[in-house]
Amino acid sequence: MRTVPLLKDRHRDWEWREPRAATDEELLRAHSREHLRYIATAREDFDPDTPAHPNIDQYARRSAAAAIEAARAALGGRRAFSLMRPPGHHATRDRAMGFCYFNNIAVAAMDALAVAGVSDTGSEPDRHSRSPPKAFGAATGKIERVAIWDFDAHHGNGTEAIVANNPQIRFASIHQFPAYPGTGAKSFANIDNYPVAPYTPRKEHVDVANRALEKLIGFKPGLILISAGFDAYARDPLVQMKLEREDFATFGEWLRKIDIPTAAILEGGYSDQLPELIDAFLTSWDS
């Protein structure tokens, strides 16, 4: 992945950690036991976008655990970003789809509500998840609410399905509509959907994202998790959105100013400029 050497070269003081594999107990907070079994034993592709690669179960478990550890690091007083694939926000409780096998951000949110206050266990430094050195005030004790801000270009249908009607979680998705997976047109209960039409001007899109984030802050969460997808970039091949590098930097600047533990998890982004987009977001967040 080209992002890793770029970030390591530009940010030599950032700490890198290699994730472990998520346990059954952690995954079962968001998925059924049948789903875990299906991911581990599949012999046929889940859909045209979601192949049954050899050892996909272990890759997906590590991606889920990286999200968990990023959230725990945030609760321990650090900003953290999970630079992992496969992504997760399309995976439902019982279905892998849209490149996603386990719903990383939902697993992390459920873990934070269940075990907040545990120490950040960490692991040997490596290249898969990264924690900038600057810290928020460390969280103590149990948290009661988690907010999820999803600025990926596609609706986080899986996250919505898993957390819907959970009074401890509020979910906001800003996404192109119509587009894959065809959901996210309406809001309800604890779900705030912000459908954005193809070719919407940048400023209007950014204003919608800001409004969504401000509403989540009003929920007074003990933790904000971000589904950070970079496919809303103007030259991404999968959608028709207009954001530029500077807009992702703006998202990072907003997060830097929030006095709430915050962690971000990589979702989509398929342009050749993905490393630069991630760097713009993280650099602004960590400035």
N, C-alpha and C positions, 0 to 999 in steps of 0.2 A: 504494500500500500504506500503510495507516494506521500501521503500525508505525514507518516511517521518521520521519515528523514527530514522533511521540511520543518516540522515543529521542533524536532530535536536540535536542528541547526540554529533556529531562530530563538529558542527559549531553553538555554542550557541549564537554567536553574529549576526547571519543572521536574517534578518527581514522577517516575513511571512505575507502574505495577502490573504484573501479569496476573490475570484473574484465575481463580479456581473454578471448578464446575459447581453449579447450583445443585443443592440437594433436593431430593423428592419433597421433603417437608416445605422447603422454600417455594418450589414450583406449585405445590398443591394449594397454596393460598390463592392462586389465580386460575389454575387449570385442574381438570379432572384427572383422576388416576388413569382412565382409559386414554386420555390424550398423551400422557407421558409414555404409556406403553406403545402407542401408535407411532410416536416420533422415534422411539428407540428401535422399533422392529419393522418399519416401513420398507417395502421392497419396490413400491411404485411411487411415482411423483405425486405430491399432494394436489398440485394443479400445475398448469403450464409455467407459472412463475416461481414455483416452490418445489424444487427437485428433491428427491430422496438421496442426497449425496451420501457416500460412505462416511460414517462417523458424524453425521449431521447432528445427532443427539448431543454429542460432546461439545461440538462447536456452539450449538445453541445454548447449552447449559452454561458455558463460559460467558457467553454474551449476557445472559440473564444475571449471572453472578457479578459481572462487572457493573451492571446497573445497581444491584444491591449494594456493592461496596462503595460506589459513588455516592449513593444516598447516605450510607452510614458515615462516610467521610464528611459530607456536608453537615450532618448532625453533630459530628465531632469538631466542627469549627473550620472546615476547609472547603474551598471551592473544588469541585471535581467534575470531570468529563469522561464518559465512557466512549472511547474510540474503538468501537467493536461492531462487527457484523457477524451473523445476520441481524437485521433490525427486528422490531417486534410489534409495532402498534397495530398491525392488521390481524395478528393472531387472536382468536377468540378463546374462550375456555376450552372448547372442544375441536378447534379447527386451525390448521396451519394454512396460511394463504398470503399472497402478495409479498413474497420473499421472507415471510415471518413465520417462525416455528413456535417460540414462546414469547409471550408479551412481556418484554423486559421491563418496561416502565410500570406496568401494573404489578408485576412481581415485586419490584422495588418499593412501590407505594405500600403494598400489603405488608411487606417485611418491616418497613419503617413504623407502621402503626402497631405491629406486633412486638417489635423488639427495640424500639427507640430507647436510647440510654446505654446500650451496650457499647463497648469500646470498639474503635476502628481497628480491626484485626490486621489488615494489611497483608503484604506478602513481599517476595523479593522484587526489587525494582526491575522492570522490563518495559515492553513497548506497547502494551495493549490498552491500558487505561492511564490517565494522567491526572495529577493533582497539582495545580499551581500552588506556590508556597504561601500566598496571603490567606488570611483566615477571617471568617465571620466570628462573632461571639459564639462559643460552644454551647450547643443545646444540652439541657440536662433533663433527666426524667423522661416520662412518657409524653409523646405528642398525641394530640387528639384529632388533628386535621392535616390532610395533604392536598395540595393543589397541583394539577398537571396542566402545563401549557404546551400545546402541540402546534408548532408552526410549520410542520411538514406540509408539502403541497397537497398531499392526499389525506382524506379523512381518516382519523384514527378509530376506525370502526371497531376493532378488537378491544381497544382500551375502553371505549364507550360501553360495549356490551358487558365487559367484566365489572366496571365500577358503577354502572347505572344504578341509581337509587340507594347508593351507599352514602349515608349522611356524613361520613368522615372524609369523603373525597369529593372535590369539585374538579371537573374536567372541562377544558376549553380547547377546541380544535378550530384552527383557521386554515381553510383548505379550498382548493379549486372545486367548483361545482357548476356544471356537471363534470365529473371525472371519475376514475377508478377510486373506490369500489362502488360508487353510485349511492352512497349513504351520506348522512350528515346535513340534510336540508333543514332540519328543525331542532330546536332546543326543547328540553324537558327536564323536570326534576333537578338533579345536580349536574346536568349536561348542558354546556353552552356551545352551540355550533355556530360558526361564522362562515357561511359559504361565500366564496369570492368568485365572481364570474371570470372566465378566461379573458386575458388582456386588460384586466383592471389596472388603472394607473398605479404606479409605485406608491405615491403618497397616500392614496386611498387605502391600499393594502396595508401599509405600515400603520396607518391610523386605526384600522380594524384590529391589528395585532396588539397595539397599545391599549385599546379599550378592553380587549379580552384579558390582558395581563392585569390591568388595574382592577377589574372585577374580581379576579382571583385573589389579589392582595386583600380586597375587602372581605374575603372569606376568612381572613386571619389564620392562615395555615401555619403550622409549625415547620413545614418543609414545602418547598416548591421544586417539583421535578419538571424538566423540560424535554419533550420529544423534539429533538433538534434535527429537523430534516432540511436539507439545503437544495431540494428540488424545485423550490419556488423561484430559483435563479432564472433570469431571463433567457439564458442559453441552455438550460437543461432540456434534454430531448423528450421528456415524458409528458410535460404539461405546457400550458400557455400562460405562464405568469411572468411578471416583469421586474422582480426584485433584482437589485445589483449588490455587489460586494459590500458597499457602504451600508446597505440596509441591514445585513446580518451583523455588521459592526454596531449598528444602532441597537439591535436586540441585546447584544452583549453589554452595551453601556447601560441600558435599563436595568439589567440584572445586577450590575456592579453597584447600583445605587439602592438596591433593596436590602434592608436589614433583616433578612429572613434566610435561614440555611437553604442553599440552592445547589442542585446538581443537574447536569444535562447528560442525555443519552443520545447517541447518534442514531438517526433513523435513515431517511432517504437522502438522495443527492447523487446524480449520475453524470454530471458534466465533467469535462476535463479540468475545470477550475475548482473542483471540490476541495483540494488541499488549501487553496487560497481563501476559499469561503470559510472553511473551518478556522483557519488562522485568524481571519478578520474578526470572527465572532469571539474566539477565545482571547485574543489579544485585548480587545476592547473590554471584555468582561474582567480581565485580570489587571488592567492598567491601574 
